[in-house]
Amino acid sequence: MSSTTAAELEDLLGDVNPLMIERILATQATTAEVAEALADAEDERRSQERHVPASARVAEVRAIIEELIDDREEDDAATYGAPA
């Protein structure tokens, strides 16, 4: 399988900081691995249960995505006055 592309990442993640895109691209993760990392991170936020990643690459991408989610939550809190 080939590594994901910037366009595929934008489809999965929406409008994100180009640095985050570059960091994920640097992992050489496939689109499926990025999708898995995203699903794990979102599921963990809902259920508060940590999933064991399928691979080190998925874990690395998930860590980047978790930073992205945290940044978005902080931005929302600053914009809407909600606690972070």
C-alpha positions in Angstrom: 0.0 0.0 0.0 1.1 3.5 -0.7 1.3 6.4 1.7 -1.5 8.8 2.0 -1.5 12.1 0.2 -2.1 15.7 1.4 -5.4 15.7 -0.5 -6.6 12.5 1.2 -5.6 13.9 4.6 -7.6 17.1 3.9 -10.6 14.9 2.9 -10.3 13.0 6.2 -9.4 15.8 8.5 -10.9 18.9 7.0 -9.1 22.3 7.1 -6.1 21.8 9.3 -2.7 23.4 9.8 -0.4 22.5 7.0 2.3 21.6 9.6 0.0 18.8 10.9 -0.5 17.5 7.3 3.3 17.5 6.9 3.8 15.7 10.2 1.3 13.0 9.2 2.8 12.6 5.7 6.2 12.2 7.4 5.0 9.0 9.1 4.4 7.4 5.7 1.0 6.1 7.0 -1.5 4.8 4.5 -5.0 6.4 4.2 -6.4 3.4 6.0 -3.9 3.8 8.9 -4.8 7.5 9.2 -8.6 6.7 9.1 -8.0 4.1 11.9 -6.0 6.6 14.0 -8.8 9.2 13.5 -11.5 6.7 14.4 -9.6 5.5 17.5 -9.0 9.1 18.7 -12.6 10.1 18.2 -13.9 6.9 19.9 -11.6 7.4 22.8 -12.9 11.0 23.3 -16.5 9.6 23.4 -15.9 6.5 25.5 -12.8 7.5 27.5 -11.4 4.0 26.7 -8.0 3.8 25.2 -7.6 1.5 22.2 -4.5 -0.4 21.5 -3.2 0.8 18.1 -2.8 -1.8 15.4 0.7 -0.6 14.6 3.3 1.9 15.7 2.5 4.0 12.7 -1.2 4.2 13.7 -0.1 5.2 17.2 2.1 7.9 15.9 -0.6 9.3 13.6 -3.1 9.1 16.5 -0.8 11.2 18.7 -0.7 13.9 16.0 -4.5 13.8 15.6 -5.0 14.0 19.3 -2.9 17.2 19.3 -5.1 18.5 16.5 -8.3 17.7 18.4 -6.9 19.4 21.5 -6.0 22.5 19.5 -9.5 22.7 18.0 -11.1 22.4 21.4 -8.8 25.2 22.8 -9.7 27.3 19.7 -13.4 26.7 20.3 -13.1 27.5 24.0 -11.4 30.8 23.1 -13.9 31.6 20.4 -17.1 30.7 22.3 -16.0 31.3 25.9 -16.4 27.7 26.9 -14.0 26.2 29.4 -11.1 24.3 27.8 
